[in-house]
Amino acid sequence: MNAGSSSSLELPQQFRQFTISEIRLATRNFDDSLVIGRGGFGMVYKGTITNGATHLAVAIKRLDSTSNQGAAEFWAEVHMLSKLRHCHLVSLIGYCNDGQEMILVYEYMPHGTLEDHLHKFQIPLTWVRRLKICIGAARGLDYLHTGTGIKHGVIHRDVKSSNILLNDNWAAKISDFGLSKRGPINQQITYVNTSVKGTFGYLDPDYFSTGRLTRKSDVYAFGVILFEVLSGKRAVDQSLDEEHWGLVRWAQESMKEGRLKQIVDYNIRERILPKCLKEFARLADQCLHSNPKQRPTMAKVVACLESVLAIQERASNVPCTREGFKINNAY
């Protein structure tokens, strides 16, 4: 993909432009039975489009006319994805801008979102699969931040478990670029002055208080996801004591008080090697540092997670237990 093939004044030529008739046909006229997601933007439908002689399953996001998101976010996503291509970013196939209809058509991700598997589905993700999903998502964010293939790095600005999608091989892909911002990459910390947007529970306190958006704001949100993956609890979880509804505060206090094992999701508690647990939790805590400059880069996050996975996979072949944690059958 040519990074310079599109500007803010041009329509991306590599994307297919659908008519509303094609979209209605693909979704059986927006049949409710095909809804696979809903949010502030509107509904997401599973659809089928024809591409020559082949039929392709797609996800079709239809902007609700009453949504807070509008044309600006719609075109931001189209143009952002016209300049980005990575195996851990969701692929945009095309769009529809027909009268009042603004619709985005993506590759279909059959395993849904990370949020679904952590909080909605009955069959829990294994610890190793959670690690691999975190690594994939971290690689996608590292690509955004380093500006590979484009002139400027990208700050996602809405990193959360519902924006991490899973394909048929369980590979993680970052989605939803409507709030993303570009920024120079020639400094360790660079910021964009912008109105504060994002999702409560994942929002960087430094960004919230100063309005200065940095790549480290994404790192903070990713730290929340790491604790979410480890604990199986939501970023804002009312099942906790009222003073601990925020996952970050509860997890950090538990670590300080030496209760690290107690924050681990019961479904994976006996599968984690203690060394891996400590390294994973330490990384999450570093991502959440109050000083953005003290947070790791996403490249360092990737390296640390890969190290944790390597240790866990080696240990999974050892038929013994240690400190009450089962090491075998880690998968």
LUMLUMVEX-493571 format. One record per atom (N, C-alpha, C, O): x, y, z. Coordinates in steps of 0.02 Angstrom, whole numbers, padded with zeros to 5 digits, always signed. Each point is the difference from the previous one (the first is absolute). Layout:
BEGIN
XYZ ...
// end
This chain:
BEGIN
+00042-00060+00000 -00042+00060+00000 +00044+00062+00000 +00046+00005+00040 -00060+00041-00084 +00039+00061-00005 -00024+00050+00052 -00058+00021-00003 +00102-00003+00049 -00021+00044+00055 -00021+00068-00026 -00038+00034+00034 +00060-00014-00092 -00017+00066-00025 -00056+00000-00050 -00011+00050-00034 -00026-00106+00029 -00051-00005-00052 -00064+00036+00017 -00045+00003-00042 +00040+00025+00102 -00062+00033+00020 +00016+00060+00043 +00047-00002+00039 -00086+00054-00046 +00005+00058+00044 -00068+00014+00027 -00049-00032-00019 +00045+00082+00064 -00064+00015+00031 -00051+00027-00051 -00059+00005+00015 +00083+00013-00074 -00045+00027-00051 -00018-00051-00052 -00038+00015-00046 +00064-00076+00052 -00012-00051-00051 -00033-00060+00032 +00010-00015+00059 -00049-00020-00099 -00029-00063+00023 +00051-00055-00012 +00029-00004-00054 -00018-00040+00102 +00047-00054-00010 -00022-00046-00057 -00055-00027+00001 +00098+00019-00051 -00019-00036-00060 +00002-00076+00010 -00032-00037-00037 +00071+00013+00087 +00007-00072+00007 -00059-00032+00034 -00004-00061+00003 -00042+00100+00024 -00059-00027+00033 -00059-00002-00049 -00008+00043-00043 -00032-00094+00053 -00060-00005-00042 -00054+00046+00027 -00012+00002+00060 -00020+00035-00104 -00054+00044+00021 -00066-00035-00016 -00017-00010-00059 -00020-00007+00112 -00062-00037-00008 -00059+00048-00006 +00000+00055+00027 -00051-00078-00063 -00064+00037-00001 -00042-00025+00058 +00013-00054+00027 -00062+00093-00007 -00043-00021+00055 -00039-00063-00020 -00018-00040+00043 +00004+00032-00107 -00035-00060-00023 +00042-00062+00011 -00026-00052+00020 +00092+00057-00032 +00045-00057+00012 +00003-00016+00075 +00002-00059+00019 -00002+00111+00021 +00003-00012+00073 -00064-00032+00024 +00002-00045+00042 -00059+00069-00067 -00064-00030+00020 -00004-00074-00020 -00026-00042+00037 +00052+00027-00096 +00000-00069-00023 +00046-00043+00044 -00018-00056+00017 +00075+00084+00002 +00049-00037+00041 -00026-00015+00070 +00019-00050+00030 -00063+00093-00004 -00025-00007+00069 -00074-00021+00003 -00031+00004+00052 +00004-00025-00109 -00072-00015-00004 -00041+00058+00027 -00044-00009+00042 +00060+00068-00067 -00033+00062+00020 +00006+00013+00075 -00048+00016+00034 +00111-00024-00010 +00016+00013+00070 -00042-00042+00047 -00032+00024+00047 +00032-00088-00061 -00038-00049+00040 +00029-00002+00071 +00060-00006+00010 -00104+00012+00040 +00022+00000+00070 +00036-00064+00019 +00043+00001+00044 -00059-00056-00076 +00033-00064+00017 +00073-00001-00020 +00037-00044+00021 -00015+00093-00061 +00069+00003-00022 +00042+00049+00041 +00058+00011-00015 -00088+00020+00066 +00037+00047+00042 +00051-00038+00042 -00017-00047+00035 +00080+00068-00040 +00054-00031+00039 +00032+00048+00049 +00046-00018+00037 -00069+00080-00037 +00028+00049+00046 -00040+00064-00002 -00035+00015-00049 +00041+00023+00102 -00034+00065+00003 +00040+00045+00047 +00029-00024+00049 -00027+00088-00064 +00037+00047+00041 -00021+00071-00014 -00054+00012-00027 +00096+00036+00047 -00018+00070-00008 -00007+00020-00072 -00035+00048-00016 +00068-00085-00029 -00004+00015-00071 -00064-00026-00032 -00024+00029-00049 -00005-00082+00077 -00058-00032-00030 +00008-00075+00000 +00032-00028+00044 -00060-00005-00093 -00001-00073-00004 +00056-00027-00045 +00022+00034-00047 +00000-00095+00063 +00046-00037-00044 -00035-00064-00020 -00026-00037+00042 +00025+00023-00107 -00033-00058-00028 +00050-00047-00032 +00050+00022-00028 -00064-00086+00032 +00037-00047-00041 -00034-00002-00068 -00061-00008-00004 +00100+00015-00049 -00028+00000-00066 +00041-00042-00048 +00053-00025+00017 -00079+00018-00077 +00035-00037-00053 +00000+00042-00063 -00052+00021-00024 +00112-00009-00002 +00006+00039-00062 +00030-00045-00054 +00035-00048+00015 -00050+00065-00077 +00029-00037-00056 +00061+00036-00026 +00001+00062-00006 +00049-00101-00008 +00062+00028-00029 +00018-00045-00059 +00036-00049+00007 -00062+00067-00065 +00007-00044-00058 -00044-00061+00010 -00061+00006+00009 +00093-00065-00011 -00038-00062+00009 +00000-00023+00072 -00030-00052+00016 +00063+00089+00028 +00005-00021+00070 -00047+00039+00044 -00020+00056-00015 +00002-00087+00072 -00041+00033+00050 +00042+00009+00063 +00032-00046+00024 -00032+00107+00002 +00044+00017+00055 -00040+00022+00061 -00043+00044-00006 +00056-00074+00063 -00032+00021+00063 +00033+00064+00024 +00061+00006+00000 -00102+00043+00019 +00026+00065+00021 -00038+00024+00061 -00054-00025+00017 +00083+00074+00016 -00034+00036+00055 -00017+00069-00026 +00043+00036-00026 -00105-00017+00034 -00026+00063-00029 -00022+00046+00057 -00048-00015+00035 +00084+00070-00026 -00014+00047+00054 -00041+00059-00029 +00024+00037-00043 -00084-00030+00067 -00046+00051-00024 -00006+00057+00050 -00023-00011+00056 +00044+00070-00075 -00003+00057+00045 -00072+00020+00013 -00038+00013-00047 +00019-00009+00110 -00067+00022+00019 -00004+00076-00007 +00046+00035+00020 -00100-00011-00049 -00006+00072-00011 -00003+00039+00066 +00012+00061+00000 -00027-00095+00056 -00003+00033+00065 +00065-00009+00040 +00004+00023+00057 +00046-00056-00088 +00062-00014+00036 +00040+00063+00012 -00004+00048-00039 +00044-00047+00096 +00045+00057+00011 +00054+00000-00052 +00027+00053-00016 -00010-00112-00011 +00050-00003-00053 -00033+00019-00065 -00059-00016-00011 +00094+00051-00031 -00029+00024-00062 +00048-00005-00058 +00044-00044-00002 -00054+00090-00046 +00039-00002-00061 +00075+00005+00013 +00040-00032-00034 -00020+00072+00084 +00072+00009+00013 +00033-00065+00019 +00053-00017-00026 -00085-00021+00072 +00028-00064+00021 -00003-00051-00056 +00046-00041-00008 -00100+00043-00032 -00007-00046-00056 +00058+00008-00049 +00034-00049-00018 -00022+00111-00004 +00054+00011-00049 +00069-00008+00032 +00047-00019-00034 -00042+00033+00099 +00064-00011+00033 +00020-00073-00003 +00058-00017-00013 -00107-00026+00023 +00014-00072-00002 +00017-00023-00071 +00048-00038-00010 -00085+00062-00039 +00013-00019-00069 +00071+00021-00021 +00037-00040-00028 -00020+00102+00042 +00065+00025-00022 +00057-00029+00042 +00055-00011-00026 -00067-00002+00089 +00052-00029+00041 +00017-00070-00026 +00058-00018-00008 -00110-00022-00004 +00012-00069-00022 +00025-00003-00072 +00025-00052-00021 -00033+00106-00016 +00028+00000-00068 +00076+00004+00001 +00032-00014-00050 -00004+00034+00107 +00072+00008+00006 +00033-00053+00043 +00061+00000+00008 -00101-00045+00019 +00026-00050+00046 -00014-00070-00025 -00055-00014-00025 +00104-00030+00031 -00011-00070-00017 +00044-00043+00044 +00061+00005-00004 -00091-00045+00045 +00038-00042+00046 -00043-00060+00019 -00061+00005+00003 +00094-00061+00010 -00038-00061+00015 -00037+00004+00066 -00045-00041+00013 +00062+00091+00030 -00035+00007+00064 -00043+00063+00002 -00016+00026+00053 -00002-00001-00112 -00050+00053-00006 -00057-00026-00043 +00012-00034-00050 -00073+00048+00068 -00057-00023-00039 +00002+00033-00069 +00018+00059-00006 -00038-00096-00045 +00002+00025-00069 -00068+00029-00020 -00052-00031+00011 +00054+00090-00040 -00060+00031-00027 -00006-00020-00074 +00047+00010-00039 -00104-00037+00021 -00011-00022-00068 -00030+00056-00042 +00018+00007-00059 -00062+00031+00088 -00032+00054-00037 -00047+00040+00043 -00003-00010+00060 -00035+00054-00092 -00045+00043+00037 -00058+00020-00045 +00001-00009-00061 -00053+00035+00093 -00058+00025-00035 -00016+00070+00026 -00009+00009+00061 +00005+00038-00105 -00019+00069+00018 -00055+00020-00048 +00012+00030-00053 -00074-00048+00071 -00056+00004-00046 -00058+00036+00035 -00035-00030+00041 +00026+00093-00057 -00052+00039+00033 +00015+00009+00073 +00052+00026+00018 -00098-00049+00025 +00010+00004+00072 +00039-00059+00028 +00017+00000+00059 -00002-00049-00100 +00033-00061+00023 +00076+00007-00003 +00028+00017-00052 +00004-00031+00108 +00073-00003+00004 +00018-00067+00030 -00015-00013+00059 +00045-00031-00098 +00010-00070+00018 +00071-00021-00016 +00027+00017-00052 +00003-00055+00098 +00067-00028-00010 -00005-00075-00004 -00037-00032+00037 +00076+00003-00083 -00001-00072-00012 +00070-00028+00015 +00048+00018-00033 -00044-00063+00082 +00064-00028+00022 +00003-00075-00013 -00051-00032-00015 +00111+00005+00020 +00007-00073+00002 -00038-00025+00061 -00001+00032+00052 -00030-00090-00059 -00038-00030+00054 +00047-00037+00048 +00043-00038-00022 -00052+00048+00087 +00042-00031+00051 -00043-00050+00038 -00037+00020+00046 +00040-00084-00063 -00048-00049+00026 +00000-00011+00075 -00050-00023+00028 +00107+00038+00005 +00002-00012+00073 -00018+00062+00040 +00010+00002+00061 -00036+00050-00094 -00025+00058+00036 +00054+00041+00033 +00055+00008-00027 -00071+00019+00086 +00046+00045+00034 +00031-00033+00062 -00026-00049+00027 +00083+00077-00006 +00030-00024+00063 -00048+00012+00057 -00005-00043+00045 -00031+00097-00045 -00049+00014+00053 -00051-00056+00005 -00017-00022+00055 -00008-00002-00113 -00049-00055+00000 +00027-00060+00039 -00035-00029+00041 +00096+00010-00056 +00028-00061+00029 +00019+00008+00073 +00001-00049+00038 +00014+00110-00017 +00017+00010+00070 -00061+00007+00045 +00001-00020+00058 -00055+00047-00086 -00056+00020+00043 -00069-00028-00018 -00047+00005+00039 +00040-00033-00099 -00067-00021-00021 -00006-00074-00014 -00050-00031+00019 +00100+00002-00051 -00005-00070-00019 +00015-00047+00058 +00036+00018+00046 -00065-00077-00049 +00006-00048+00056 +00067-00037+00001 +00025-00017+00054 +00004+00005-00113 +00063-00037-00003 +00057+00049+00006 +00010+00041-00045 +00029-00044+00099 +00053+00049+00011 +00061-00012-00045 +00014-00056-00020 +00020+00110+00004 +00063-00005-00038 +00054-00030+00045 +00003+00015+00060 +00039-00057-00089 +00056-00026+00038 +00051+00056+00012 -00001+00051-00033 +00046-00062+00081 +00051+00049+00015 +00047+00011-00059 +00017+00057-00016 +00004-00110-00018 +00045+00008-00057 -00035+00037-00057 +00031+00043-00032 -00094-00058+00020 -00035+00036-00052 -00007+00074+00018 +00005+00043-00044 -00017-00028+00106 -00004+00070+00022 +00066+00036-00014 +00001+00057-00023 +00054-00091+00039 +00066+00029-00013 +00009+00014-00074 +00024+00054-00019 -00041-00101-00023 +00009+00009-00073 -00043+00056-00026 +00021+00038-00044 -00081-00031+00070 -00044+00055-00021 +00031+00067+00020 +00000+00047-00039 +00026-00043+00100 +00033+00061+00023 +00060+00018-00044 +00010+00058-00016 +00028-00109-00003 +00059+00012-00042 -00022+00027-00068 +00030+00048-00025 -00081-00078-00005 -00023+00023-00065 -00025+00072+00003 +00017+00041-00043 -00057-00026+00094 -00026+00069+00006 +00057+00049+00012 -00001+00056-00027 +00050-00076+00067 +00058+00044+00014 +00040+00013-00063 +00023+00056-00011 -00016-00106-00031 +00036+00009-00063 -00037+00049-00045 +00030+00042-00034 -00097-00047+00033 -00039+00047-00040 +00009+00071+00024 +00008+00046-00041 -00009-00035+00107 +00010+00067+00027 +00071+00025-00012 +00010+00059-00014 +00039-00103+00019 +00069+00019-00014 +00007+00024-00072 +00035+00049-00013 -00067-00084-00033 +00000+00022-00070 -00030+00070-00007 +00028+00042-00036 -00083-00030+00069 -00031+00066-00003 +00047+00053+00026 +00010+00052-00032 +00020-00064+00089 +00041+00050+00033 +00065+00015-00036 +00023+00057+00000 +00007-00107-00031 +00064+00011-00033 -00007+00027-00070 +00050+00020-00030 -00110-00019+00004 -00011+00030-00066 +00025-00041-00057 +00013+00027-00054 -00006-00091+00064 +00025-00043-00055 -00046+00007-00061 -00060-00013+00005 +00089+00032-00062 -00038+00005-00061 -00036+00066-00010 -00029+00011-00053 +00031+00032+00103 -00031+00066-00007 +00047+00053+00028 +00049-00016+00034 -00063+00078-00049 +00046+00055+00019 -00005+00016+00075 +00049+00023+00029 -00106-00035+00001 -00010+00019+00069 -00027-00059+00040 -00037-00041-00026 +00056+00038+00089 -00028-00049+00044 -00074+00015+00014 -00023+00056-00010 -00012-00106+00033 -00071+00007+00014 -00014-00017+00073 +00024-00050+00025 -00062+00093+00008 -00024-00013+00068 -00073-00023-00007 -00041+00035-00027 +00026-00095+00052 -00066-00028-00011 -00054+00038+00037 -00051+00017-00029 +00062-00002+00092 -00043+00040+00043 -00062-00036+00028 -00037+00029+00039 +00025-00091-00059 -00057-00036+00028 +00017-00075+00006 -00039-00043-00022 +00097+00030+00051 +00022-00070+00010 -00041-00030+00057 -00002+00026+00055 -00032-00082-00069 -00040-00035+00049 -00014-00070-00026 +00010-00014-00059 -00034-00030+00103 -00007-00070-00019 -00053-00010-00054 +00004-00048-00038 -00054+00092+00034 -00051-00007-00052 +00026+00021-00068 -00032-00013-00051 +00090+00046+00048 +00031+00020-00063 +00057-00046-00020 +00040+00017-00044 -00035-00074+00077 +00047-00052-00020 -00041-00058-00027 -00035-00034+00037 +00039+00023-00102 -00039-00052-00034 +00043-00062-00011 +00061+00004-00002 -00095-00061-00005 +00035-00065-00006 -00023-00036-00063 -00059-00013-00009 +00108-00005-00033 -00018-00033-00063 -00008-00076+00010 -00001-00023+00057 -00005-00014-00111 -00014-00071+00006 +00058-00039+00031 -00010-00055+00025 +00070+00084-00027 +00058-00032+00031 +00016+00030+00069 +00053-00014+00029 -00098+00054-00003 +00007+00033+00065 +00053+00055+00000 +00022+00022+00053 -00001+00000-00112 +00047+00056-00003 -00037+00064+00017 -00055+00012-00024 +00087+00030+00065 -00031+00063+00022 +00011+00055-00052 +00054+00005-00030 -00105+00035+00020 +00004+00057-00046 -00032+00061+00033 -00055-00003+00025 +00092+00059-00027 -00025+00063+00026 -00052+00028-00048 +00009-00002-00061 -00064+00029+00088 -00053+00028-00042 -00021+00068+00026 +00022+00023+00053 -00065+00010-00091 -00033+00063+00018 +00050+00058+00005 +00027+00014+00053 -00016+00018-00110 +00049+00055-00004 -00032+00069-00007 +00032+00048-00021 -00096-00044+00039 -00036+00063-00008 +00026+00056+00043 -00007+00058-00018 +00038-00074+00075 +00026+00052+00046 +00076+00008-00006 +00030+00040+00035 +00002-00077-00080 +00073-00001-00005 +00027+00068-00022 -00032+00038-00036 +00094-00024+00059 +00035+00061-00017 +00070-00016-00025 +00031-00047+00024 -00008+00087-00071 +00069-00008-00023 +00046+00047+00038 -00022+00052+00025 +00085-00072-00020 +00048+00043+00034 +00070-00017-00022 +00012-00055-00025 +00036+00101+00032 +00069-00014-00020 +00030-00054+00044 -00020-00010+00057 +00069-00026-00084 +00030-00056+00036 +00074+00011+00015 +00035-00047+00019 -00010+00108-00028 +00072+00012+00007 +00019+00019+00071 +00057+00019+00013 -00104-00024+00035 +00016+00014+00069 -00027-00057+00043 -00048-00034-00018 +00079+00024+00076 -00022-00054+00044 -00071+00012+00024 -00041-00046-00001 +00027+00107+00022 -00068+00018+00021 -00022+00059-00042 +00032+00053+00001 -00085-00062-00037 -00028+00054-00040 -00075+00000+00012 -00031-00052+00010 +00002+00111-00010 -00071+00003+00017 -00039+00041-00050 +00028+00041-00036 -00092-00052+00037 -00048+00037-00041 -00050+00031+00049 -00029-00035+00040 +00020+00101-00044 -00051+00032+00041 -00068-00013-00032 -00011+00020-00058 -00033-00052+00094 -00064-00018-00029 -00052-00007+00055 +00017-00008+00059 -00080+00011-00078 -00053-00011+00048 +00004-00072+00025 +00019-00045-00038 -00036+00035+00100 +00007-00066+00030 -00056-00046-00023 -00059+00013+00010 +00079-00069-00043 -00048-00050-00021 +00029-00068+00014 +00061-00009+00004 -00104-00039+00005 +00022-00068+00016 -00055-00035+00040 -00058+00021-00003 +00076-00073+00039 -00048-00040+00037 +00018-00001+00073 +00057-00015+00019 -00105+00032+00023 +00010+00001+00072 +00026-00068+00024 -00025-00052-00020 +00075+00054+00062 +00031-00062+00024 +00066-00014-00034 +00045-00031+00029 -00038+00054-00091 +00062-00009-00039 +00036+00067-00010 +00056+00001-00027 -00086+00053+00047 +00025+00066-00015 +00061+00018+00042 -00002-00006+00062 +00055+00028-00095 +00061+00020+00033 -00013+00062+00044 -00021+00051-00026 +00033-00055+00092 -00013+00058+00043 +00040+00062-00020 -00025+00056+00007 +00086-00066-00032 +00040+00057-00021 -00031+00035-00060 -00003+00061-00002 -00021-00100-00045 -00034+00028-00059 -00064+00035+00022 -00017+00054-00025 -00020-00085+00071 -00063+00029+00024 +00011+00068+00033 -00040+00046-00008 +00094-00040+00047 +00012+00062+00038 +00034+00055-00041 -00009+00059+00014 +00048-00079-00065 +00038+00051-00038 -00026+00011-00071 +00014+00053-00029 -00050-00101+00001 -00021+00005-00069 +00055-00017-00049 -00009+00007-00061 +00067-00029+00087 +00057-00016-00043 -00001-00075-00015 +00012-00042+00044 -00027+00025-00105 -00005-00069-00022 +00068-00024-00025 +00030+00032-00044 -00005-00087+00071 +00064-00028-00022 -00009-00075-00015 -00051-00030+00016 +00102+00002-00046 +00000-00073-00011 -00005-00036+00067 -00028-00055+00004 +00055+00085+00048 -00003-00031+00066 -00071-00002+00028 -00014-00037+00048 -00031+00076-00077 -00071-00005+00019 -00028-00068-00022 -00039-00031+00036 +00060+00008-00095 -00019-00067-00023 +00031-00053+00044 -00031-00051+00014 +00093+00063+00007 +00035-00049+00043 -00038-00008+00066 -00008-00056+00025 -00016+00112+00003 -00039-00003+00062 -00062-00045-00011 -00013-00045+00040 -00023+00058-00094 -00061-00039-00013 +00017-00074-00009 -00039-00043+00020 +00097+00029-00050 +00020-00069-00009 +00016-00033+00067 -00012-00059+00010 +00039+00098+00036 +00012-00026+00068 -00065-00021+00033 -00002-00050+00036 -00051+00089-00047 -00065-00018+00027 -00022-00067-00030 -00025-00044+00036 +00035+00036-00101 -00018-00063-00034 +00039-00059+00029 -00028-00054+00009 +00092+00064+00006 +00040-00054+00028 -00030-00024+00067 -00004-00060+00012 -00015+00107+00031 -00032-00020+00063 -00069-00030-00012 -00021-00045+00037 -00013+00068-00088 -00066-00028-00018 +00008-00072-00022 -00039-00044+00020 +00090+00031-00060 +00015-00068-00024 +00019-00045+00058 -00021-00058+00003 +00061+00084+00043 +00024-00040+00056 -00056-00016+00050 -00003-00056+00026 -00040+00104-00013 -00050-00008+00052 -00068-00024-00024 -00039-00028+00038 +00025+00039-00103 -00067-00017-00025 -00052+00050+00021 -00060-00012-00010 +00081+00068+00039 -00047+00052+00022 +00002+00059-00048 +00050+00012-00034 -00105+00025+00031 -00006+00057-00045 +00041+00059+00026 +00018+00003+00059 -00003+00043-00104 +00038+00060+00019 -00037+00039+00054 +00032+00029+00044 -00097-00028-00047 -00042+00027+00053 -00046-00057+00020 -00045-00019-00038 +00055-00009+00097 -00033-00062+00020 -00037+00010+00065 +00031+00007+00053 -00097-00006-00056 -00041+00012+00059 -00006-00061+00045 -00033+00002+00052 +00064-00058-00073 +00000-00058+00044 +00053+00008+00055 +00000-00037+00049 +00045+00086-00058 +00049+00015+00051 -00030+00046+00052 -00055+00027-00010 +00089-00017+00066 -00022+00049+00049 -00007+00068-00033 +00037+00015-00047 -00084+00025+00071 -00014+00064-00033 +00062+00043-00009 +00008+00033-00051 +00036-00032+00102 +00060+00042-00005 +00050-00029-00049 +00050+00032-00017 -00062-00094-00007 +00045-00033-00046 -00033-00017-00067 +00021-00046-00034 -00073+00083+00016 -00033-00014-00064 +00048+00007-00058 -00006-00034-00050 +00054+00078+00057 +00051+00007-00051 +00050-00057+00006 +00032-00008+00052 -00024-00032-00105 +00044-00058+00000 +00072+00020+00017 +00034-00036+00037 -00011+00092-00064 +00070+00020+00009 +00016+00009+00074 +00050-00026+00025 -00092+00063+00010 +00013+00013+00071 +00000-00065+00040 +00044-00011+00042 -00092-00032-00055 -00006-00063+00036 +00061-00045-00013 +00029-00028+00047 -00008+00023-00110 +00056-00043-00018 +00065+00026+00030 +00040-00038+00027 -00029+00104-00032 +00062+00029+00027 +00004-00006+00076 +00053-00014+00027 -00109+00025+00006 +00000-00007+00073 +00011-00073+00020 +00034-00013+00049 -00062-00033-00086 +00009-00071+00015 +00073-00019-00007 +00027-00039+00039 +00007+00066-00090 +00071-00014-00010 +00041+00027+00059 +00044-00034+00026 -00059+00096-00006 +00038+00031+00054 -00009-00038+00066 +00046-00002+00041 -00105-00027-00032 -00014-00036+00062 +00019-00074-00003 -00015-00038+00045 +00050+00018-00099 +00023-00069-00006 -00055-00050-00015 +00007-00059+00016 -00061+00082-00047 -00056-00045-00016 -00007-00010-00075 -00055-00001-00027 +00112-00007-00007 -00001-00004-00073 -00041-00060-00024 -00039+00007-00047 +00049-00065+00077 -00035-00060-00024 -00076+00008+00003 -00036-00029-00040 +00012+00070+00087 -00072+00006+00009 -00034+00040-00055 -00061-00004-00009 +00100+00042-00030 -00032+00037-00054 -00004-00041-00064 -00032+00022-00048 +00062-00081+00047 +00001-00041-00060 -00067-00035-00010 -00029-00027+00048 +00004+00029-00109 -00061-00035-00018 +00003-00073+00024 +00048-00035-00014 -00100+00014+00049 -00002-00068+00027 +00011-00052-00055 +00029-00053+00013 -00053+00067-00073 +00003-00049-00055 +00072-00014-00023 +00012-00052-00031 +00034+00096+00046 +00069-00009-00022 +00050+00000+00058 +00060-00007-00011 -00085+00014+00072 +00044+00010+00058 +00050-00056+00009 +00057+00012+00021 -00076-00073-00036 +00045-00056+00011 +00042-00018-00061 +00034-00050-00001 -00038+00092-00050 +00037-00013-00062 +00060+00045-00009 +00039-00009-00047 -00032+00058+00089 +00051+00051-00011 +00063-00014+00042 -00004-00009+00061 +00060+00007-00094 +00064-00006+00035 +00010+00063+00042 -00009+00055-00026 +00028-00060+00090 +00007+00059+00043 +00045+00054-00030 -00015+00059+00005 +00070-00080-00036 +00045+00050-00030 -00036+00038-00056 +00010+00061-00006 -00050-00096-00033 -00037+00033-00054 -00052+00048+00028 -00010+00055-00026 -00023-00076+00079 -00050+00043+00031 +00032+00065+00025 -00027+00054-00012 +00083-00060+00045 +00034+00060+00027 +00022+00047-00056 -00008+00060+00005 +00038-00089-00059 +00023+00042-00055 -00058+00033-00036 +00004+00059-00018 -00058-00096+00008 -00059+00026-00035 -00031+00057+00041 -00015+00053-00028 +00006-00064+00093 -00030+00051+00043 +00046+00061+00005 -00024+00057+00001 +00089-00068+00003 +00047+00056+00004 -00004+00043-00064 +00002+00061+00003 -00008-00095-00061 -00006+00037-00063 -00064+00041-00001 +00001+00059-00018 -00057-00089+00039 -00064+00037+00002 +00007+00062+00044 -00023+00054-00018 +00054-00063+00076 +00009+00055+00047 +00044+00056-00030 -00013+00059+00010 +00065-00079-00046 +00043+00050-00033 -00037+00040-00052 +00010+00060-00008 -00054-00094-00029 -00040+00035-00051 -00046+00052+00031 -00019+00049-00033 +00002-00059+00097 -00047+00044+00034 +00034+00054+00042 -00032+00034+00040 +00097-00026-00048 +00038+00049+00040 -00031+00069-00008 -00020+00019-00055 +00017+00018+00110 -00032+00067-00002 +00039+00048-00045 -00029+00047-00027 +00094-00058+00020 +00041+00042-00043 +00007-00034-00068 +00033-00052-00004 -00062+00080-00049 +00002-00033-00065 +00071-00017-00024 +00010-00050-00034 +00039+00091+00053 +00069-00013-00022 +00028-00064+00030 +00047-00030-00027 -00076+00008+00083 +00024-00061+00032 -00034-00063-00026 +00018-00056+00019 -00067+00065-00062 -00034-00059-00029 +00043-00028-00057 +00036+00038-00033 -00038-00103+00022 +00040-00029-00055 -00030+00018-00068 -00058+00019-00005 +00099-00025-00046 -00026+00005-00069 -00037-00065-00016 +00008-00050+00035 -00049+00051-00087 -00034-00061-00019 +00050-00053-00025 -00014-00059+00006 +00070+00081-00033 +00052-00048-00021 +00026-00039+00061 +00010-00060-00003 +00000+00095+00058 +00023-00033+00062 -00055-00045+00028 +00014-00053+00028 -00076+00075-00035 -00056-00041+00023 -00001-00067-00039 -00008-00053+00029 +00016+00058-00095 +00001-00060-00041 +00056-00047+00022 -00012-00060+00009 +00072+00087+00001 +00058-00041+00019 -00012-00035+00067 +00017-00059+00008 -00046+00095+00040 -00012-00029+00066 -00053-00055-00004 +00008-00053+00031 -00061+00065-00068 -00053-00051-00006 +00026-00062-00036 -00019-00056+00018 +00061+00065-00068 +00028-00057-00035 +00045-00041+00047 +00001-00061-00004 +00034+00095+00048 +00042-00034+00049 -00042-00041+00049 +00016-00057+00016 -00070+00087+00007 -00046-00035+00046 -00029-00062-00034 -00003-00053+00031 -00018+00060-00094 -00028-00056-00036 +00051-00056-00009 -00016-00059+00009 +00078+00077-00025 +00052-00050-00010 +00012-00040+00064 +00007-00061-00002 -00004+00096+00058 +00010-00034+00065 -00059-00046+00015 +00010-00057+00022 -00070+00081-00034 -00060-00040+00015 -00003-00061-00044 -00017-00054+00023 +00032+00061-00087 -00004-00057-00046 +00053-00053+00016 -00013-00060-00006 +00072+00082+00025 +00051-00048+00021 -00022-00038+00062 +00008-00061+00005 -00037+00097+00041 -00021-00030+00063 -00060-00046-00009 -00011-00046+00041 -00028+00057-00093 -00060-00040-00010 +00016-00073-00013 -00044-00043+00006 +00106+00028-00023 +00020-00069-00013 +00030-00034+00061 +00020-00058-00003 -00018+00095+00060 +00028-00028+00061 -00056-00026+00044 -00040+00040+00025 +00034-00105-00014 -00055-00029+00039 +00010+00006+00075 +00012-00050+00034 -00016+00111-00008 +00008+00009+00072 -00040+00061+00021 -00026+00037-00042 +00023-00026+00107 -00033+00060+00025 +00050+00040+00040 +00049-00027+00026 -00062+00091-00020 +00045+00044+00037 -00041+00055+00033 -00039+00034-00033 +00048-00026+00098 -00035+00052+00037 -00075-00003-00011 -00034+00051+00000 +00008-00112-00008 -00072-00007-00006 -00027+00015-00069 -00060-00002-00010 +00105+00017-00039 -00022+00015-00067 +00016-00060-00044 +00057-00023-00002 -00106-00002-00035 +00012-00054-00047 +00038+00029-00060 -00019+00052-00026 +00071-00087+00005 +00040+00024-00056 -00016-00039-00063 +00006+00026-00055 -00026-00089+00062 -00016-00039-00059 -00069+00018-00025 -00039+00034+00034 +00023-00057-00094 -00066+00014-00030 -00016+00073-00004 -00057+00020+00011 +00106+00021-00026 -00011+00073-00001 -00045+00020-00057 -00024+00057-00002 +00013-00101-00046 -00042+00018-00056 -00073-00016+00013 -00042+00012-00043 
// end
